[in-house]
Amino acid sequence: MAGPKNESRFAMHREPPRSAPRLGPRLDPLRRNLGFLRRWLQNPKAVGAVMPSGRSLATAMVAGIDLKAPGAVVELGGGTGNITAALLEAGVPIDDIAVIERDPGFARVISARFPDVRVLQGDAADLRRLLRQAGVGPVKAVVSGLPLLSMPDRVCLRIISEATQALADDGVLLQFTYGPASPVSRRILTRLGLQAERINWVVDNIPPASVWRYRVAHSAKLVHKRSA
């Protein structure tokens, strides 16, 4: 379960549990998409796409999570909050969601759209430190919309390593990509002992995208425990 909130200005105040999540002032999807496009124009490599993930893609990402299992769900690169919305619609409790967003503009958008969702402004390469400081854990799933293919291999390795090490024993990492192949290279998969599986292909997203699920192989878990 997600623990006490972080002291950051984006970590929202918690109110007693409610039947439905509290939503901020409604922002027209067109305005959100235009804001996303402006961010892409400012820094294409950091944003990775001209449009945020669509509803179908967000739903496909959430479908890869065992919603009945205990633990928190951590989102990397929240963007305009479409995957956050899908998590809430699927019934993931607000207190079990933590969104990591490096861009302060996107962090503000998510915080305004979902006032009760925990948003931590920071770098996914420092994921475990951010979660530890915020008291989040154990983590059953990490869902990522980060543009891994536009990142240097060493940065990608650091992020994937942080994400998989943050997971509980049976946890999963979910990542979408615009193409059929795994966005995590074979070299990184081998180095981290990960099993990769493409679980969905979303043709009605713009552009079409595939959803990949990664798990730490049993043999890699044994090596890690022996070296700990």
The 8 nearest C-alpha neighbors of each residue, nearest first, counted from 0:
[[1, 70, 71, 95, 136, 2, 137, 135],
 [0, 2, 135, 95, 136, 94, 71, 134],
 [1, 3, 134, 135, 0, 4, 133, 136],
 [4, 2, 134, 133, 5, 1, 135, 13],
 [5, 3, 133, 10, 2, 6, 134, 117],
 [6, 4, 133, 7, 10, 132, 3, 119],
 [5, 7, 8, 4, 10, 133, 9, 132],
 [8, 6, 9, 5, 10, 119, 120, 4],
 [9, 7, 10, 6, 11, 5, 119, 120],
 [8, 10, 7, 118, 11, 119, 110, 120],
 [11, 9, 117, 118, 7, 5, 8, 4],
 [10, 12, 115, 117, 9, 114, 13, 116],
 [11, 13, 115, 14, 10, 4, 114, 117],
 [14, 12, 115, 11, 15, 4, 94, 16],
 [13, 15, 16, 12, 115, 17, 11, 21],
 [14, 16, 17, 13, 18, 12, 94, 115],
 [17, 15, 14, 18, 13, 93, 19, 94],
 [16, 18, 19, 15, 20, 14, 21, 93],
 [17, 19, 20, 16, 21, 92, 15, 90],
 [18, 20, 17, 21, 16, 87, 22, 93],
 [21, 19, 22, 17, 18, 93, 115, 87],
 [20, 22, 19, 115, 114, 113, 23, 17],
 [23, 21, 113, 112, 20, 114, 24, 25],
 [22, 24, 112, 111, 113, 114, 25, 21],
 [25, 23, 26, 112, 22, 111, 113, 114],
 [24, 26, 23, 27, 112, 22, 28, 111],
 [27, 25, 24, 28, 30, 31, 112, 29],
 [26, 28, 30, 29, 25, 31, 32, 24],
 [29, 27, 31, 30, 32, 26, 33, 25],
 [30, 28, 32, 27, 31, 33, 26, 34],
 [29, 31, 33, 27, 32, 28, 34, 26],
 [32, 30, 28, 34, 29, 33, 35, 79],
 [33, 31, 35, 29, 34, 30, 28, 36],
 [34, 32, 36, 30, 35, 31, 29, 37],
 [33, 35, 31, 37, 32, 36, 30, 38],
 [34, 36, 32, 38, 33, 37, 31, 39],
 [35, 37, 33, 39, 49, 38, 34, 32],
 [38, 36, 40, 34, 39, 35, 33, 41],
 [39, 37, 41, 35, 36, 40, 42, 34],
 [38, 40, 43, 36, 42, 46, 37, 41],
 [41, 39, 37, 38, 42, 43, 36, 49],
 [40, 42, 38, 39, 37, 43, 36, 46],
 [41, 43, 39, 45, 40, 44, 38, 46],
 [44, 42, 39, 46, 45, 47, 40, 41],
 [45, 43, 47, 46, 42, 149, 146, 150],
 [44, 46, 42, 43, 47, 146, 39, 149],
 [47, 45, 39, 43, 44, 48, 42, 146],
 [46, 48, 146, 44, 43, 45, 149, 39],
 [49, 47, 50, 46, 39, 51, 43, 146],
 [48, 50, 36, 39, 51, 35, 47, 46],
 [51, 49, 48, 32, 36, 35, 52, 205],
 [52, 50, 53, 32, 35, 78, 79, 48],
 [53, 51, 56, 57, 50, 81, 54, 204],
 [52, 54, 56, 55, 204, 57, 51, 81],
 [53, 55, 57, 56, 58, 81, 52, 85],
 [56, 54, 58, 57, 53, 59, 204, 201],
 [55, 57, 59, 53, 58, 54, 201, 52],
 [56, 58, 82, 54, 60, 59, 55, 85],
 [57, 59, 55, 61, 56, 60, 85, 54],
 [58, 60, 56, 62, 57, 61, 55, 199],
 [61, 59, 57, 58, 62, 63, 56, 210],
 [60, 62, 58, 63, 59, 64, 86, 57],
 [63, 61, 59, 60, 64, 58, 65, 66],
 [62, 64, 61, 60, 65, 59, 173, 212],
 [65, 63, 62, 61, 66, 140, 171, 60],
 [64, 66, 67, 68, 63, 62, 139, 140],
 [65, 67, 68, 64, 91, 69, 90, 89],
 [68, 66, 65, 69, 64, 91, 70, 90],
 [69, 67, 66, 65, 70, 139, 64, 170],
 [70, 68, 67, 139, 0, 71, 66, 137],
 [71, 69, 0, 139, 138, 137, 136, 68],
 [70, 72, 95, 138, 0, 139, 1, 96],
 [71, 73, 140, 96, 141, 95, 138, 139],
 [74, 72, 141, 97, 98, 96, 142, 140],
 [73, 75, 98, 142, 141, 143, 99, 97],
 [76, 74, 143, 99, 77, 98, 142, 144],
 [75, 77, 100, 145, 144, 78, 99, 143],
 [76, 78, 80, 100, 75, 98, 79, 74],
 [79, 77, 105, 80, 76, 51, 100, 109],
 [78, 80, 109, 81, 105, 108, 77, 31],
 [81, 79, 83, 109, 77, 78, 82, 84],
 [82, 80, 84, 83, 79, 57, 85, 52],
 [81, 83, 57, 85, 84, 80, 86, 77],
 [84, 82, 80, 86, 81, 85, 87, 77],
 [83, 85, 81, 87, 82, 86, 80, 88],
 [84, 86, 82, 88, 87, 83, 58, 57],
 [87, 85, 83, 89, 84, 88, 91, 61],
 [86, 88, 90, 84, 91, 89, 85, 83],
 [87, 89, 85, 90, 86, 84, 91, 83],
 [90, 88, 86, 87, 91, 85, 61, 66],
 [89, 91, 87, 88, 92, 86, 66, 85],
 [90, 92, 87, 86, 89, 93, 95, 66],
 [93, 91, 95, 94, 90, 87, 96, 86],
 [92, 94, 95, 96, 116, 91, 115, 20],
 [93, 95, 92, 96, 1, 0, 116, 117],
 [96, 94, 71, 1, 92, 93, 0, 72],
 [97, 95, 72, 93, 94, 71, 73, 117],
 [96, 98, 73, 117, 118, 74, 72, 99],
 [99, 97, 74, 118, 73, 119, 77, 75],
 [98, 100, 75, 119, 120, 76, 74, 118],
 [99, 101, 76, 120, 102, 77, 106, 121],
 [100, 102, 121, 120, 122, 103, 99, 76],
 [101, 103, 105, 104, 100, 106, 120, 121],
 [104, 102, 106, 105, 107, 101, 120, 100],
 [105, 103, 107, 106, 102, 108, 38, 101],
 [104, 106, 108, 107, 78, 102, 103, 79],
 [107, 105, 103, 109, 104, 108, 100, 110],
 [106, 108, 110, 104, 105, 109, 111, 103],
 [109, 107, 105, 111, 106, 110, 112, 79],
 [110, 108, 112, 106, 111, 80, 107, 113],
 [111, 109, 107, 114, 113, 108, 112, 106],
 [110, 112, 108, 109, 23, 114, 113, 107],
 [111, 113, 23, 109, 110, 22, 108, 114],
 [114, 112, 22, 110, 116, 111, 115, 23],
 [115, 113, 110, 111, 116, 23, 112, 22],
 [116, 114, 11, 113, 13, 117, 21, 12],
 [115, 117, 113, 114, 93, 118, 11, 96],
 [116, 118, 10, 97, 11, 98, 115, 119],
 [119, 117, 98, 10, 9, 97, 99, 116],
 [120, 118, 99, 9, 98, 10, 121, 100],
 [119, 121, 100, 101, 99, 118, 106, 103],
 [120, 122, 101, 100, 119, 99, 123, 129],
 [121, 123, 124, 101, 125, 126, 100, 99],
 [122, 124, 126, 125, 158, 75, 121, 99],
 [123, 125, 158, 122, 126, 157, 161, 154],
 [126, 124, 123, 122, 128, 127, 129, 161],
 [125, 127, 123, 129, 128, 124, 161, 130],
 [128, 126, 130, 129, 125, 131, 165, 161],
 [127, 129, 131, 130, 126, 125, 132, 133],
 [130, 128, 126, 132, 127, 131, 133, 125],
 [131, 129, 135, 133, 127, 132, 128, 134],
 [130, 132, 128, 134, 133, 129, 127, 135],
 [131, 133, 129, 130, 134, 128, 5, 135],
 [134, 132, 5, 130, 4, 131, 135, 129],
 [133, 135, 2, 131, 3, 132, 130, 1],
 [136, 134, 1, 130, 2, 133, 131, 137],
 [137, 135, 138, 1, 0, 71, 70, 134],
 [136, 138, 70, 167, 71, 0, 139, 135],
 [139, 137, 71, 136, 166, 70, 167, 140],
 [138, 140, 170, 70, 71, 167, 166, 72],
 [141, 139, 171, 72, 170, 138, 172, 73],
 [140, 142, 73, 172, 74, 72, 173, 143],
 [143, 141, 173, 74, 172, 174, 75, 73],
 [144, 142, 75, 174, 145, 74, 173, 76],
 [143, 145, 76, 175, 174, 75, 146, 142],
 [144, 146, 76, 143, 147, 75, 47, 46],
 [147, 145, 47, 148, 149, 144, 46, 150],
 [148, 146, 150, 149, 145, 155, 182, 183],
 [147, 149, 150, 146, 182, 183, 151, 155],
 [148, 150, 147, 44, 146, 151, 47, 45],
 [151, 149, 147, 148, 155, 152, 154, 146],
 [152, 150, 154, 153, 155, 149, 148, 147],
 [151, 153, 155, 154, 156, 150, 184, 187],
 [152, 154, 156, 155, 151, 157, 150, 158],
 [155, 153, 157, 156, 151, 152, 158, 150],
 [154, 156, 152, 158, 157, 153, 147, 159],
 [157, 155, 153, 159, 154, 158, 160, 152],
 [156, 158, 154, 160, 155, 159, 124, 161],
 [159, 157, 124, 161, 155, 160, 156, 123],
 [158, 160, 162, 156, 161, 157, 163, 155],
 [161, 159, 157, 163, 158, 162, 156, 164],
 [160, 162, 158, 164, 159, 163, 126, 157],
 [163, 161, 159, 165, 160, 164, 158, 141],
 [164, 162, 166, 165, 160, 161, 159, 172],
 [163, 165, 161, 166, 162, 160, 127, 167],
 [164, 166, 162, 163, 127, 161, 138, 167],
 [167, 165, 138, 170, 163, 164, 139, 168],
 [166, 168, 170, 138, 169, 139, 137, 165],
 [169, 167, 170, 166, 220, 139, 215, 171],
 [170, 168, 167, 171, 139, 166, 214, 215],
 [169, 171, 139, 167, 166, 140, 168, 138],
 [172, 170, 140, 214, 213, 173, 141, 139],
 [171, 173, 141, 213, 212, 140, 142, 214],
 [174, 172, 212, 142, 211, 143, 141, 213],
 [173, 175, 143, 211, 210, 142, 144, 212],
 [176, 174, 210, 209, 211, 144, 208, 173],
 [175, 177, 208, 209, 178, 182, 210, 174],
 [178, 176, 208, 207, 209, 206, 175, 179],
 [177, 179, 208, 176, 180, 209, 207, 181],
 [178, 180, 209, 181, 177, 208, 176, 200],
 [181, 179, 178, 182, 176, 209, 197, 183],
 [180, 182, 183, 211, 179, 184, 197, 176],
 [183, 181, 148, 184, 176, 180, 147, 174],
 [184, 182, 181, 187, 185, 188, 147, 155],
 [183, 185, 186, 187, 182, 188, 181, 152],
 [184, 186, 188, 187, 189, 183, 181, 190],
 [185, 187, 189, 184, 188, 190, 183, 191],
 [188, 186, 190, 184, 189, 185, 191, 156],
 [189, 187, 193, 185, 191, 186, 190, 192],
 [188, 190, 192, 186, 187, 191, 185, 193],
 [189, 191, 187, 188, 192, 186, 193, 185],
 [192, 190, 188, 189, 193, 187, 160, 219],
 [193, 191, 189, 219, 190, 216, 188, 215],
 [194, 192, 215, 188, 216, 214, 191, 213],
 [193, 195, 214, 213, 216, 215, 196, 192],
 [196, 194, 213, 212, 193, 211, 214, 197],
 [197, 195, 212, 211, 198, 213, 194, 181],
 [196, 198, 211, 210, 199, 212, 195, 209],
 [199, 197, 211, 210, 196, 212, 200, 63],
 [200, 198, 210, 209, 197, 201, 59, 211],
 [199, 201, 209, 208, 202, 210, 198, 207],
 [202, 200, 208, 207, 203, 204, 209, 56],
 [201, 203, 207, 204, 200, 208, 206, 205],
 [204, 202, 201, 207, 205, 55, 206, 56],
 [203, 205, 207, 206, 202, 53, 201, 56],
 [206, 204, 207, 203, 53, 50, 52, 208],
 [205, 207, 204, 208, 177, 203, 202, 50],
 [208, 206, 202, 204, 205, 201, 177, 203],
 [209, 207, 177, 201, 176, 178, 200, 206],
 [208, 210, 200, 176, 175, 199, 179, 201],
 [209, 211, 175, 199, 198, 197, 174, 200],
 [212, 210, 197, 174, 196, 173, 198, 175],
 [211, 213, 173, 196, 172, 195, 197, 174],
 [214, 212, 195, 172, 194, 171, 193, 173],
 [215, 213, 194, 171, 193, 216, 172, 195],
 [214, 216, 193, 192, 194, 219, 217, 220],
 [217, 215, 219, 193, 218, 192, 194, 214],
 [216, 218, 220, 219, 221, 215, 192, 222],
 [217, 219, 221, 220, 216, 222, 192, 215],
 [220, 218, 222, 192, 216, 221, 217, 223],
 [219, 221, 223, 217, 218, 222, 224, 216],
 [220, 222, 224, 218, 219, 223, 225, 217],
 [223, 221, 219, 225, 220, 224, 226, 218],
 [222, 224, 220, 226, 221, 225, 227, 219],
 [223, 225, 227, 221, 226, 222, 220, 219],
 [226, 224, 222, 223, 227, 221, 220, 219],
 [225, 227, 223, 224, 222, 221, 220, 219],
 [226, 224, 225, 223, 222, 221, 220, 219]]
